[in-house]
Amino acid sequence: MQIIHRILSVLLVIVGLFLTIIGITTPSETKFTYTEVILSPVQVVWPVLTDPERMTLWQNGMEKIKAEQKGELKEGTILFGYAREYDPGIYHEDKIIRITPEKNFTLMRLKSDRNTVIRDYSQTYELKRLRDGTTELTCGIFYRCPGFISRIYNRLYMQKRIESRVRDSIRRLKNLIEQI
């Protein structure tokens, strides 16, 4: 019985050291991008990308997205997003902090009822006209996890989950647009 306790103690120490090293060596800032070529011109991609009513057709897990005010999106517009995978009353608020029609826009997370670990979350969409008439779309994500435990959690789970959701959403957008 003592051998089992010693083995478990050693394993616990090794796991603790492993997690401590991850927490110490992982930076608080996380950045990544994902790029797809969409077989449609920018003039077709932009309206689908920036229409809150159509965003739910391609944004992974979103039940409803609505703009604070009707009309064309502009800097300062706040978007309210309601997720389908958890309580429908839970939402997040994103503010458009930069927008250049048919080129790019950036959303900054103002509030999230679900995630209290991430800080300064922003999402940037960049469109590039390619010579063959198609569009290169790059989605860039930036956020911070300032706490020691949150950096460990981010490194082992959350970053992979966010990257997967972004990839899936951009692929869904590509498929949606290419069907138009």
Order of alpha helices (4+ residues) and beta strands (2+ residues): alpha-beta-alpha-alpha-beta-beta-beta-beta-beta-beta-alpha-alpha
